[in-house]
Amino acid sequence: MEPGLYVTFFTEGEPMDGELPPVGPLEHVVIRDRSLMADRKDGQDADHFGGGLRWIEAEQELRRATGQDPGGVKRPDLRIAAPEGVYLRFVSFGEADEHDPIPELGPYAVVVVGRRGVEADGDPLATRTGTDQNLWELTGVGGSAFVGLIRPDIAFRTRSTTYHPEITPFRRGATPQPSRPAAAPSRPAAAPVATRVVEPPPPPRPPEDPGLTLRDRIGTEPSTTRSGYMVAESEQREWGGAAWRLRYFIIGALVVLIVVFSVPSIRSILNGGGPTADTVAVGTAVSSPEWTYNVGSVRRLARIGASQARGTYMVVQIAATNRGRAGAQLSPSNFTLTAASGEQYAAQPTTSGVYSSAVNPDSSYMWPNDFPVGRSVVVALIFEVNPSITGTQLVILDVPTTRIRLE
């Protein structure tokens, strides 16, 4: 699939198998009041989905939405996706000096623009407002500073495209830092006085005869000193003998302690994690020598296009960045989902019917074919799981010591 934006026209509530296929790739996409501005990316115009008459109807909807054909669209809702992720901004189109431009949001896997609001990966970004409901009021999902802001238009791009040239670029201003009051002059603190403990000198030893050997000198020690040594030596022998007799008990206790403290590590290894595995939250980037991963969102679906789950589908959106060689590929087999109960699930392969294909053209999930070096590519990991599982975590094969807590 070529990089770019893909737009699906649909009507809320209609069956997934009755929707039109996506059209694209597109470059400049701007949603205005009851109209759409969209440019073909590099002049491409081909049937990528083999949809036949349904694809022709989708192309006609695009032409009606952009004003190239009269009559207006028949399906009022839009679903926007891109293999490289969808970025968007709420803007006032054509205003060169737009007041307080709003920064970019994303990347998202799927953005849905309906008659009542805008959702990105299931999160509500904005709702319709105004007397004729042709304005967007932000909910604050992208940040608390956005709550209540109103804009009439929405602009979209993906990683390989840019916004429409008439969209005012966002320039992040410097945030002033609170000044600190100057510290009042103070008298210099007295240097701490070093305290040294003076030990009493050892008692004087009797002069030694240089002609005596070490054995002779020991034999000439005072009797009181020698008797003290003999008492201490006798006590040490008693304690040493008791410890020697208890050696088997001591060794056994040490073995028991080693086994007790090793059980959690052994259980962690058997469950797919390392003995020192860390757990991080969604949104935390984790890295291997060749890839960086960042989970963006998690959602559960009973159905994806024409594919009905036997339990439920758990869709994990993850941004993967190739930090290794050009042409490297990423496979769903690199990921495993675990539950608190110990159950493990493998990700659906790229040949599965849950991904967009001629078998399931209504699926909004596509597995990318290209992972350029240094560029983040959004992929959808899809697991078919038991609906009752909790405490799910994502295990990445090439990052064995870190797990990502999903729910």
Secondary structure, DSSP 8 states (H G I E B T S, - for coil): --SSEEEEEE-TTS-GGGS---EEEEEEEEEETTEEEEEEGGG----SS--THHHHHHHHHHHHHTTSSTT--S--EEEEEEEEEEEEEEE-TT-TT-SS----EEEEEEEEE-SSEEEETTEEEEEEESTTS-EEEE-STT-GGGTT-EESEEEEE-TTS---TTS------------------------------------------TTS-HHHHHHTS-HHHHHHHHHHHHHHHHHHHHHHHTHHHHHHHHHHHHHHHHHHHHHHHHTT--TT-EEEETT--EE-SSEEEEEEEEEEEEEETTEEEEEEEEEEEEEEEE-S-TT----GGGEEEE-TTS-EEE---TTSTTSSSSS-TT------S---BT-EEEEEEEEEE-TT--S-EEEETTEEEEEEE--
